[in-house]
Amino acid sequence: MIKRLLTRLGYEKRANGDNYWEGFQALRSGSVTAETAQSVSAVYAAVNLIAGTVGSLPLHLYERDDQRTKAKKHPLYTVLHSIANEHQTALEFREMMTASVLLRGNAYARVVRGYDGQVRELIPIHPDRMSLYRTANGVIYEHTDHAGKVQKLLQDEVFHLKHRADGEALLGVSPIQASRETIELSISERDHGVSTFRNGAKLSGVLKFPQHLKAEQKASLKASWDSQHSGNQNAGRTAILDQGVDFQTVSMSMEDSEWVSARKFSVEEVARIFGISPVMIGDLTHGNFSNSVEMSRQFVTFGLRRHLVSWEQAVTKQLLTPAGRQRFKPEHSVEGLLRGDSTTRAAFYANGIASGWMLPSEARRLENLPKVDGIDEIHTQEGQRQDATSRQRGLAQVT
């Protein structure tokens, strides 16, 4: 399968290099797990970027009114915005849950409600300790604790966040599960490099003797050679050969192989799996300062939007009462990611204020500037004065 994938991707297999690509299959055993996937730097960077950004973005609970009033007195506001539970801040909790969704497809939390039925805490549950099934009365969750005891939880006792679901839509499928062969190929490429350098990338081959050696002599010579010339710490050391011994290199040069190109391509593949630009996880091949603002916009639009909406809708459906859904709505604040440079922001605010769809106080709030009393009234009066002056000039020109 890996060989066919590489062929479709345009990689050329050398006539005498069958063992190069086939060796990747021998390097891995077993399936890709969340732990092994995170050992790939590109996967870790992608998960860390998305989960860290989602967790750090402010998540507010708003009143459904024209003023967009924050419902700070609602118990759920504190859980989502500040303190999720006794041991975690809201950032830590939401970052953990989002990372679990990306790596395992699902994230679970025990819902702790107060006497009034409102959510007071969200306590995370490890996905590997949770199973669920559907009944006529809803979904039943079974949590197995560290002692092996199974506890059944009702649907309204569990906050379940999931990635895109397949089948009966009960469980989400993570990006690494959906693209496990791509992740496994990346792991194999990394392991291949580790193995090559560990065994000496610069000096690896065969010693050719003019006379026949016994088995004991071969073993002794190999051990002596490896101790002096194998490994990174011995790279570049000078070998002295006598008695007609000839050293012939048989290992490929790392710089001349497909390995370097494959490693770079694997970063692009991982970025594609998680829906983000390779630049966002450290591949600066196509990145520059002039397109950084556009990349941030694309990151929010294509990389984050699905996760943000998933959080907002899951909170609405699972953590708010039917009456609460009519009155409140959760929403992330992404303005900080879309601010752009100072010149662009200044032009944006000036246009909004001049066109009448933004007030000076709103512009100051978006810039985290202190409140100035009466600034909107001053602007309104100044606008009226300018309008009156313009009308007078128009009348003067007519007469």
FIMI-353050 format. One record per residue (C-alpha): residue in three letters; x, y, z. Coordinates in steps of 0.02 Angstrom, whole numbers, plus 32768, in hexadecimal, padded with zeros to 4 digits. Layout:
N
atom residuo=ALA c1=X c2=Y c3=Z
...
END
This chain:
399
atom residuo=MET c1=8000 c2=8000 c3=8000
atom residuo=ILE c1=808B c2=8079 c3=802D
atom residuo=LYS c1=80E7 c2=804F c3=7F8C
atom residuo=ARG c1=804A c2=8072 c3=7F25
atom residuo=LEU c1=802E c2=8116 c3=7F81
atom residuo=LEU c1=80DF c2=814E c3=7F5D
atom residuo=THR c1=80CC c2=8121 c3=7EA7
atom residuo=ARG c1=802C c2=8188 c3=7E99
atom residuo=LEU c1=8082 c2=821A c3=7EED
atom residuo=GLY c1=8107 c2=8219 c3=7E67
atom residuo=TYR c1=8198 c2=81D0 c3=7EC7
atom residuo=GLU c1=820F c2=816D c3=7E59
atom residuo=LYS c1=8255 c2=80CA c3=7E9A
atom residuo=ARG c1=8308 c2=80AB c3=7E66
atom residuo=ALA c1=832E c2=800C c3=7E07
atom residuo=ASN c1=83A6 c2=7FD0 c3=7E8C
atom residuo=GLY c1=834F c2=8020 c3=7F21
atom residuo=ASP c1=82BE c2=7FAB c3=7F47
atom residuo=ASN c1=82F2 c2=7F9D c3=7FFC
atom residuo=TYR c1=82E9 c2=805A c3=8014
atom residuo=TRP c1=822B c2=806C c3=800B
atom residuo=GLU c1=8205 c2=7FBA c3=803E
atom residuo=GLY c1=826C c2=7FD4 c3=80DA
atom residuo=PHE c1=81ED c2=8053 c3=8117
atom residuo=GLN c1=816B c2=7FCA c3=812A
atom residuo=ALA c1=81E0 c2=7F63 c3=8193
atom residuo=LEU c1=8203 c2=7FF5 c3=8207
atom residuo=ARG c1=8150 c2=8000 c3=8247
atom residuo=SER c1=80E6 c2=7F80 c3=829F
atom residuo=GLY c1=8036 c2=7F96 c3=82E0
atom residuo=SER c1=7FB9 c2=8020 c3=82BD
atom residuo=VAL c1=7FCC c2=80DB c3=82D1
atom residuo=THR c1=7F94 c2=811A c3=837B
atom residuo=ALA c1=7F80 c2=81C8 c3=83C3
atom residuo=GLU c1=8025 c2=81B4 c3=841D
atom residuo=THR c1=8089 c2=8177 c3=8386
atom residuo=ALA c1=803A c2=81FB c3=8316
atom residuo=GLN c1=806F c2=8286 c3=838C
atom residuo=SER c1=8122 c2=8248 c3=8381
atom residuo=VAL c1=8123 c2=8291 c3=82D1
atom residuo=SER c1=8154 c2=8347 c3=82E4
atom residuo=ALA c1=80DC c2=8383 c3=825C
atom residuo=VAL c1=8048 c2=832C c3=82AF
atom residuo=TYR c1=8077 c2=8370 c3=835A
atom residuo=ALA c1=808A c2=841F c3=8313
atom residuo=ALA c1=7FE1 c2=8417 c3=82BA
atom residuo=VAL c1=7F84 c2=83D6 c3=8352
atom residuo=ASN c1=7FDD c2=8450 c3=83C5
atom residuo=LEU c1=7FB3 c2=84E2 c3=8351
atom residuo=ILE c1=7EFA c2=84BB c3=833C
atom residuo=ALA c1=7ED9 c2=8482 c3=83EF
atom residuo=GLY c1=7F3E c2=850F c3=843B
atom residuo=THR c1=7EE8 c2=8592 c3=83D1
atom residuo=VAL c1=7E39 c2=8550 c3=83F2
atom residuo=GLY c1=7E5E c2=8543 c3=84AB
atom residuo=SER c1=7EA5 c2=85F3 c3=84B7
atom residuo=LEU c1=7E1C c2=864B c3=8454
atom residuo=PRO c1=7D9C c2=869D c3=84C8
atom residuo=LEU c1=7CF9 c2=863B c3=84CC
atom residuo=HIS c1=7C6C c2=86A9 c3=850B
atom residuo=LEU c1=7BB7 c2=8686 c3=8534
atom residuo=TYR c1=7B4C c2=8712 c3=84EE
atom residuo=GLU c1=7A9A c2=8749 c3=8508
atom residuo=ARG c1=7A34 c2=873C c3=8469
atom residuo=ASP c1=7A14 c2=87F7 c3=845F
atom residuo=ASP c1=7A4A c2=8886 c3=83EF
atom residuo=GLN c1=7ACE c2=88C1 c3=846C
atom residuo=ARG c1=7B30 c2=881D c3=846D
atom residuo=THR c1=7B32 c2=8820 c3=852A
atom residuo=LYS c1=7BA6 c2=87A2 c3=857C
atom residuo=ALA c1=7B47 c2=8730 c3=85F3
atom residuo=LYS c1=7BCC c2=8739 c3=867B
atom residuo=LYS c1=7B51 c2=870A c3=8704
atom residuo=HIS c1=7B26 c2=8664 c3=86B2
atom residuo=PRO c1=7B88 c2=85D3 c3=8703
atom residuo=LEU c1=7BB8 c2=858E c3=8659
atom residuo=TYR c1=7C11 c2=8630 c3=862C
atom residuo=THR c1=7C96 c2=8610 c3=86B0
atom residuo=VAL c1=7CAB c2=855A c3=867B
atom residuo=LEU c1=7CC7 c2=8589 c3=85C4
atom residuo=HIS c1=7D2A c2=8628 c3=85DD
atom residuo=SER c1=7D8E c2=8618 c3=867E
atom residuo=ILE c1=7D8A c2=8579 c3=86E8
atom residuo=ALA c1=7D4F c2=84D3 c3=86A0
atom residuo=ASN c1=7D68 c2=846B c3=873E
atom residuo=GLU c1=7DC9 c2=8464 c3=87E0
atom residuo=HIS c1=7E6A c2=8432 c3=8789
atom residuo=GLN c1=7E61 c2=8489 c3=86E0
atom residuo=THR c1=7E4A c2=8535 c3=8699
atom residuo=ALA c1=7DD5 c2=854A c3=8606
atom residuo=LEU c1=7E6B c2=8559 c3=8591
atom residuo=GLU c1=7EBA c2=84B7 c3=85CF
atom residuo=PHE c1=7E15 c2=845A c3=85C5
atom residuo=ARG c1=7DE6 c2=8494 c3=8516
atom residuo=GLU c1=7E96 c2=8478 c3=84D6
atom residuo=MET c1=7E95 c2=83C6 c3=851A
atom residuo=MET c1=7DEA c2=83A0 c3=84D2
atom residuo=THR c1=7E16 c2=83E5 c3=8426
atom residuo=ALA c1=7EB9 c2=8382 c3=8422
atom residuo=SER c1=7E59 c2=82E5 c3=8450
atom residuo=VAL c1=7DE1 c2=8303 c3=83BF
atom residuo=LEU c1=7E72 c2=831A c3=8345
atom residuo=LEU c1=7ED1 c2=8281 c3=8381
atom residuo=ARG c1=7E45 c2=8209 c3=83B1
atom residuo=GLY c1=7DAB c2=824F c3=835B
atom residuo=ASN c1=7D4C c2=8265 c3=83FE
atom residuo=ALA c1=7D59 c2=82C2 c3=84A3
atom residuo=TYR c1=7CEE c2=82A7 c3=853E
atom residuo=ALA c1=7CCE c2=8305 c3=85DF
atom residuo=ARG c1=7C62 c2=82DF c3=8675
atom residuo=VAL c1=7BDD c2=8365 c3=868B
atom residuo=VAL c1=7BC8 c2=839F c3=873F
atom residuo=ARG c1=7B27 c2=8400 c3=875A
atom residuo=GLY c1=7AEA c2=8466 c3=87EC
atom residuo=TYR c1=7A44 c2=845E c3=8846
atom residuo=ASP c1=79F7 c2=84CB c3=87BF
atom residuo=GLY c1=7A2E c2=8459 c3=8732
atom residuo=GLN c1=7AB2 c2=84D3 c3=86F3
atom residuo=VAL c1=7B62 c2=8496 c3=86C9
atom residuo=ARG c1=7BE1 c2=84B9 c3=8751
atom residuo=GLU c1=7C75 c2=844E c3=8717
atom residuo=LEU c1=7CB3 c2=83EB c3=8682
atom residuo=ILE c1=7D2B c2=835F c3=86B4
atom residuo=PRO c1=7D88 c2=830A c3=8623
atom residuo=ILE c1=7D80 c2=824E c3=860A
atom residuo=HIS c1=7E06 c2=81F2 c3=85A8
atom residuo=PRO c1=7DBB c2=81B7 c3=8501
atom residuo=ASP c1=7E0D c2=810C c3=850F
atom residuo=ARG c1=7DA6 c2=80EC c3=85AD
atom residuo=MET c1=7D00 c2=8116 c3=855E
atom residuo=SER c1=7C88 c2=80AE c3=84F6
atom residuo=LEU c1=7BD7 c2=80D5 c3=84BF
atom residuo=TYR c1=7B3F c2=8089 c3=846E
atom residuo=ARG c1=7A95 c2=80C3 c3=8436
atom residuo=THR c1=79F2 c2=8093 c3=848B
atom residuo=ALA c1=793D c2=80C1 c3=8471
atom residuo=ASN c1=794F c2=8148 c3=84F5
atom residuo=GLY c1=79F2 c2=8192 c3=84B5
atom residuo=VAL c1=7AAC c2=816F c3=84BD
atom residuo=ILE c1=7AF7 c2=8115 c3=8552
atom residuo=TYR c1=7BAD c2=8134 c3=857F
atom residuo=GLU c1=7C15 c2=80B4 c3=85DD
atom residuo=HIS c1=7CAD c2=80F6 c3=8639
atom residuo=THR c1=7D30 c2=807B c3=867A
atom residuo=ASP c1=7D95 c2=80C8 c3=8707
atom residuo=HIS c1=7E49 c2=809D c3=8738
atom residuo=ALA c1=7E0C c2=8012 c3=87AB
atom residuo=GLY c1=7DAC c2=7FBE c3=871D
atom residuo=LYS c1=7D02 c2=7FF1 c3=8760
atom residuo=VAL c1=7C82 c2=801A c3=86D9
atom residuo=GLN c1=7C0C c2=80AB c3=86F4
atom residuo=LYS c1=7B7A c2=80D0 c3=8681
atom residuo=LEU c1=7B56 c2=8186 c3=8659
atom residuo=LEU c1=7ABD c2=81D0 c3=8607
atom residuo=GLN c1=7AC8 c2=8240 c3=856F
atom residuo=ASP c1=7AAE c2=82E1 c3=85D1
atom residuo=GLU c1=7B3A c2=82B0 c3=864A
atom residuo=VAL c1=7BC1 c2=82B1 c3=85C4
atom residuo=PHE c1=7C02 c2=833D c3=8557
atom residuo=HIS c1=7C36 c2=82E8 c3=84B5
atom residuo=LEU c1=7C9D c2=8346 c3=8434
atom residuo=LYS c1=7CC7 c2=82EA c3=8394
atom residuo=HIS c1=7D16 c2=82FB c3=82EA
atom residuo=ARG c1=7CBB c2=82D1 c3=8249
atom residuo=ALA c1=7C59 c2=8232 c3=8269
atom residuo=ASP c1=7C3E c2=819B c3=81FB
atom residuo=GLY c1=7BC0 c2=810E c3=8202
atom residuo=GLU c1=7B3B c2=812D c3=8286
atom residuo=ALA c1=7B88 c2=81D5 c3=82B7
atom residuo=LEU c1=7BA8 c2=819B c3=8369
atom residuo=LEU c1=7C65 c2=81A9 c3=8362
atom residuo=GLY c1=7CD6 c2=8222 c3=8309
atom residuo=VAL c1=7D67 c2=81ED c3=829B
atom residuo=SER c1=7E0A c2=824A c3=82B9
atom residuo=PRO c1=7E77 c2=828C c3=822B
atom residuo=ILE c1=7F01 c2=8211 c3=8257
atom residuo=GLN c1=7E86 c2=8180 c3=8252
atom residuo=ALA c1=7E43 c2=81B6 c3=81A9
atom residuo=SER c1=7EF3 c2=81CD c3=8163
atom residuo=ARG c1=7F53 c2=814E c3=81CA
atom residuo=GLU c1=7FBC c2=8110 c3=8139
atom residuo=THR c1=7FFD c2=81BF c3=8117
atom residuo=ILE c1=802A c2=81D3 c3=81CF
atom residuo=GLU c1=807B c2=8127 c3=81D2
atom residuo=LEU c1=80E2 c2=8153 c3=813A
atom residuo=SER c1=811F c2=81F0 c3=8191
atom residuo=ILE c1=814C c2=818B c3=822C
atom residuo=SER c1=81AA c2=810E c3=81C0
atom residuo=GLU c1=820B c2=8198 c3=8169
atom residuo=ARG c1=823E c2=81DF c3=8210
atom residuo=ASP c1=8271 c2=8134 c3=8253
atom residuo=HIS c1=82D3 c2=8113 c3=81B6
atom residuo=GLY c1=8338 c2=81B2 c3=81D2
atom residuo=VAL c1=8352 c2=818A c3=828A
atom residuo=SER c1=838E c2=80DB c3=825F
atom residuo=THR c1=8402 c2=811A c3=81D7
atom residuo=PHE c1=8455 c2=819E c3=8242
atom residuo=ARG c1=845D c2=812C c3=82D9
atom residuo=ASN c1=84BF c2=80AD c3=8274
atom residuo=GLY c1=852F c2=812F c3=8223
atom residuo=ALA c1=84EF c2=8190 c3=818E
atom residuo=LYS c1=859D c2=81C2 c3=8157
atom residuo=LEU c1=85FB c2=811E c3=8166
atom residuo=SER c1=859A c2=8080 c3=8142
atom residuo=GLY c1=85C8 c2=7FF1 c3=80D2
atom residuo=VAL c1=8630 c2=7F53 c3=80C3
atom residuo=LEU c1=86E4 c2=7F29 c3=80E9
atom residuo=LYS c1=8731 c2=7EC3 c3=805E
atom residuo=PHE c1=87C1 c2=7E50 c3=8092
atom residuo=PRO c1=8836 c2=7DF9 c3=8017
atom residuo=GLN c1=8838 c2=7D5C c3=8083
atom residuo=HIS c1=87AD c2=7CF1 c3=80CC
atom residuo=LEU c1=8779 c2=7D18 c3=8180
atom residuo=LYS c1=8732 c2=7CA4 c3=8201
atom residuo=ALA c1=868A c2=7CC9 c3=8253
atom residuo=GLU c1=86DE c2=7CFC c3=82F6
atom residuo=GLN c1=8751 c2=7D74 c3=829A
atom residuo=LYS c1=86BE c2=7DC3 c3=823D
atom residuo=ALA c1=865E c2=7DE0 c3=82DE
atom residuo=SER c1=86F4 c2=7E2A c3=8336
atom residuo=LEU c1=871F c2=7E9F c3=82A5
atom residuo=LYS c1=866B c2=7ED9 c3=8295
atom residuo=ALA c1=865E c2=7F02 c3=834E
atom residuo=SER c1=8704 c2=7F60 c3=8349
atom residuo=TRP c1=86D1 c2=7FC1 c3=82AC
atom residuo=ASP c1=8626 c2=7FF0 c3=82F0
atom residuo=SER c1=866E c2=802E c3=8394
atom residuo=GLN c1=86E4 c2=80A5 c3=8339
atom residuo=HIS c1=8682 c2=80DC c3=829F
atom residuo=SER c1=85C7 c2=80C0 c3=82BC
atom residuo=GLY c1=8550 c2=8142 c3=8302
atom residuo=ASN c1=8545 c2=81FF c3=82FB
atom residuo=GLN c1=85CE c2=8215 c3=837D
atom residuo=ASN c1=8649 c2=81BE c3=8308
atom residuo=ALA c1=8612 c2=8211 c3=8266
atom residuo=GLY c1=86A3 c2=8254 c3=8200
atom residuo=ARG c1=872B c2=81F0 c3=8259
atom residuo=THR c1=87BC c2=81B3 c3=81EF
atom residuo=ALA c1=87C9 c2=80F8 c3=81D1
atom residuo=ILE c1=8875 c2=80AA c3=81B8
atom residuo=LEU c1=8874 c2=800A c3=8151
atom residuo=ASP c1=8909 c2=7F97 c3=8132
atom residuo=GLN c1=8931 c2=7EE8 c3=80F4
atom residuo=GLY c1=88D1 c2=7F08 c3=8053
atom residuo=VAL c1=882A c2=7F2B c3=80A9
atom residuo=ASP c1=87B2 c2=7F90 c3=803E
atom residuo=PHE c1=8719 c2=7FEF c3=807E
atom residuo=GLN c1=8687 c2=7FFD c3=8005
atom residuo=THR c1=85F4 c2=806F c3=802E
atom residuo=VAL c1=854C c2=8021 c3=800C
atom residuo=SER c1=84D7 c2=8097 c3=8067
atom residuo=MET c1=8486 c2=8122 c3=8003
atom residuo=SER c1=84B0 c2=81D8 c3=8024
atom residuo=MET c1=8428 c2=822D c3=8088
atom residuo=GLU c1=8438 c2=82CC c3=801F
atom residuo=ASP c1=8427 c2=826E c3=7F7B
atom residuo=SER c1=8392 c2=8204 c3=7FAD
atom residuo=GLU c1=82D7 c2=821B c3=7FA5
atom residuo=TRP c1=82D5 c2=8220 c3=8062
atom residuo=VAL c1=82EB c2=82DC c3=8072
atom residuo=SER c1=8262 c2=8301 c3=7FF2
atom residuo=ALA c1=81EF c2=8281 c3=8042
atom residuo=ARG c1=8205 c2=82D0 c3=80ED
atom residuo=LYS c1=81D7 c2=837B c3=80A8
atom residuo=PHE c1=8141 c2=8333 c3=804D
atom residuo=SER c1=8104 c2=82DE c3=80EC
atom residuo=VAL c1=80F6 c2=8388 c3=8140
atom residuo=GLU c1=8086 c2=83C4 c3=80B3
atom residuo=GLU c1=801F c2=8324 c3=80C0
atom residuo=VAL c1=8005 c2=8337 c3=817B
atom residuo=ALA c1=7FD5 c2=83EE c3=8166
atom residuo=ARG c1=7F58 c2=83BC c3=80DF
atom residuo=ILE c1=7F0B c2=8339 c3=8152
atom residuo=PHE c1=7EEC c2=83BA c3=81DA
atom residuo=GLY c1=7EB1 c2=8441 c3=8161
atom residuo=ILE c1=7F3A c2=84C0 c3=8182
atom residuo=SER c1=7FC7 c2=850F c3=811F
atom residuo=PRO c1=8073 c2=84BC c3=812F
atom residuo=VAL c1=80B7 c2=8567 c3=815D
atom residuo=MET c1=8051 c2=8561 c3=81FE
atom residuo=ILE c1=80B3 c2=84C8 c3=8239
atom residuo=GLY c1=815F c2=8506 c3=820E
atom residuo=ASP c1=8174 c2=84E6 c3=8153
atom residuo=LEU c1=81A9 c2=8593 c3=8117
atom residuo=THR c1=81C8 c2=8560 c3=8063
atom residuo=HIS c1=8133 c2=85C5 c3=8024
atom residuo=GLY c1=8121 c2=8641 c3=80B4
atom residuo=ASN c1=8151 c2=86F8 c3=80BF
atom residuo=PHE c1=8120 c2=8792 c3=8120
atom residuo=SER c1=80B2 c2=87D7 c3=8094
atom residuo=ASN c1=8036 c2=8747 c3=809A
atom residuo=SER c1=8034 c2=872B c3=8156
atom residuo=VAL c1=7F90 c2=878A c3=816C
atom residuo=GLU c1=7F3C c2=8724 c3=80E3
atom residuo=MET c1=7F7E c2=8682 c3=812F
atom residuo=SER c1=7F33 c2=86B2 c3=81D7
atom residuo=ARG c1=7E8C c2=86D1 c3=8184
atom residuo=GLN c1=7E93 c2=8629 c3=812B
atom residuo=PHE c1=7EC5 c2=85D3 c3=81CC
atom residuo=VAL c1=7E2A c2=8616 c3=8224
atom residuo=THR c1=7DB8 c2=85F6 c3=818F
atom residuo=PHE c1=7DF2 c2=854A c3=815A
atom residuo=GLY c1=7E58 c2=8505 c3=81EB
atom residuo=LEU c1=7DF8 c2=8540 c3=8285
atom residuo=ARG c1=7D45 c2=8566 c3=8252
atom residuo=ARG c1=7D0A c2=84B1 c3=8256
atom residuo=HIS c1=7D50 c2=8498 c3=8306
atom residuo=LEU c1=7D0B c2=853C c3=8348
atom residuo=VAL c1=7C5D c2=851B c3=8305
atom residuo=SER c1=7C64 c2=8469 c3=8348
atom residuo=TRP c1=7C88 c2=84AC c3=83F7
atom residuo=GLU c1=7BFE c2=852F c3=83ED
atom residuo=GLN c1=7B79 c2=84B7 c3=83AF
atom residuo=ALA c1=7BAB c2=842D c3=8429
atom residuo=VAL c1=7BA0 c2=84A7 c3=84BA
atom residuo=THR c1=7AF6 c2=84E5 c3=847E
atom residuo=LYS c1=7AB0 c2=8436 c3=8466
atom residuo=GLN c1=7AF9 c2=83DD c3=84FE
atom residuo=LEU c1=7B19 c2=845F c3=8585
atom residuo=LEU c1=7A88 c2=84D9 c3=8574
atom residuo=THR c1=79D5 c2=84B1 c3=85A4
atom residuo=PRO c1=794D c2=84C4 c3=851F
atom residuo=ALA c1=791E c2=856B c3=856D
atom residuo=GLY c1=79D5 c2=859D c3=8576
atom residuo=ARG c1=79ED c2=857E c3=84BC
atom residuo=GLN c1=7968 c2=85FF c3=8497
atom residuo=ARG c1=79BD c2=8681 c3=8504
atom residuo=PHE c1=7A78 c2=8661 c3=84FA
atom residuo=LYS c1=7AF8 c2=8634 c3=8475
atom residuo=PRO c1=7BB3 c2=8608 c3=8482
atom residuo=GLU c1=7C2A c2=865B c3=8409
atom residuo=HIS c1=7CE7 c2=8668 c3=83F5
atom residuo=SER c1=7D40 c2=870D c3=83DF
atom residuo=VAL c1=7DB7 c2=8701 c3=834B
atom residuo=GLU c1=7DD7 c2=87BA c3=832D
atom residuo=GLY c1=7E87 c2=87AB c3=8374
atom residuo=LEU c1=7EB8 c2=872E c3=82ED
atom residuo=LEU c1=7E72 c2=879C c3=8262
atom residuo=ARG c1=7EB5 c2=8844 c3=8297
atom residuo=GLY c1=7F3A c2=8854 c3=8210
atom residuo=ASP c1=7FBC c2=88DF c3=8210
atom residuo=SER c1=7FA0 c2=898B c3=825C
atom residuo=THR c1=7F8A c2=89E3 c3=81B4
atom residuo=THR c1=7F03 c2=8969 c3=817D
atom residuo=ARG c1=7EA9 c2=8975 c3=8223
atom residuo=ALA c1=7EAD c2=8A33 c3=8222
atom residuo=ALA c1=7E62 c2=8A38 c3=8173
atom residuo=PHE c1=7DDD c2=89B9 c3=81A5
atom residuo=TYR c1=7DA8 c2=8A1C c3=823F
atom residuo=ALA c1=7DAA c2=8AC2 c3=81E1
atom residuo=ASN c1=7D3B c2=8A7C c3=8159
atom residuo=GLY c1=7CC3 c2=8A30 c3=81D7
atom residuo=ILE c1=7CB4 c2=8ACE c3=823E
atom residuo=ALA c1=7CA1 c2=8B3E c3=81A5
atom residuo=SER c1=7C1E c2=8ACA c3=8159
atom residuo=GLY c1=7BBB c2=8AC4 c3=81F9
atom residuo=TRP c1=7BBF c2=8A08 c3=821C
atom residuo=MET c1=7C41 c2=8A17 c3=82A7
atom residuo=LEU c1=7C53 c2=8A8B c3=833C
atom residuo=PRO c1=7CF9 c2=8AD0 c3=837C
atom residuo=SER c1=7CDB c2=8A77 c3=8422
atom residuo=GLU c1=7CCB c2=89D1 c3=83C7
atom residuo=ALA c1=7D70 c2=89ED c3=836D
atom residuo=ARG c1=7DC6 c2=8A15 c3=8412
atom residuo=ARG c1=7D7D c2=8978 c3=8461
atom residuo=LEU c1=7DBF c2=890C c3=83D3
atom residuo=GLU c1=7E6C c2=8958 c3=83EE
atom residuo=ASN c1=7E62 c2=8938 c3=84AA
atom residuo=LEU c1=7E6F c2=89F3 c3=84CB
atom residuo=PRO c1=7E22 c2=8A43 c3=8567
atom residuo=LYS c1=7D73 c2=8A87 c3=855E
atom residuo=VAL c1=7D5D c2=8B41 c3=8539
atom residuo=ASP c1=7CB9 c2=8B87 c3=857A
atom residuo=GLY c1=7C53 c2=8BE5 c3=84FA
atom residuo=ILE c1=7CC0 c2=8BBA c3=8465
atom residuo=ASP c1=7C2C c2=8B7E c3=83FF
atom residuo=GLU c1=7BCA c2=8C1D c3=8425
atom residuo=ILE c1=7C5E c2=8C89 c3=83F1
atom residuo=HIS c1=7C6A c2=8C29 c3=834E
atom residuo=THR c1=7BB0 c2=8C3B c3=832E
atom residuo=GLN c1=7BB3 c2=8CF6 c3=834F
atom residuo=GLU c1=7C4C c2=8D0B c3=82E0
atom residuo=GLY c1=7BF5 c2=8CAB c3=8256
atom residuo=GLN c1=7B5A c2=8D16 c3=8264
atom residuo=ARG c1=7BC4 c2=8DB4 c3=825E
atom residuo=GLN c1=7C1C c2=8D78 c3=81C2
atom residuo=ASP c1=7B75 c2=8D4C c3=8171
atom residuo=ALA c1=7B31 c2=8DF9 c3=8198
atom residuo=THR c1=7BCC c2=8E4B c3=8150
atom residuo=SER c1=7BBE c2=8DE2 c3=80B2
atom residuo=ARG c1=7B07 c2=8E12 c3=809C
atom residuo=GLN c1=7B30 c2=8ECB c3=80B2
atom residuo=ARG c1=7BB8 c2=8EC0 c3=802F
atom residuo=GLY c1=7B40 c2=8E69 c3=7FBA
atom residuo=LEU c1=7ABE c2=8EF2 c3=7FD1
atom residuo=ALA c1=7B41 c2=8F78 c3=7FB5
atom residuo=GLN c1=7B75 c2=8F29 c3=7F11
atom residuo=VAL c1=7AC0 c2=8F20 c3=7ED7
atom residuo=THR c1=7A9E c2=8FD8 c3=7EFC
END
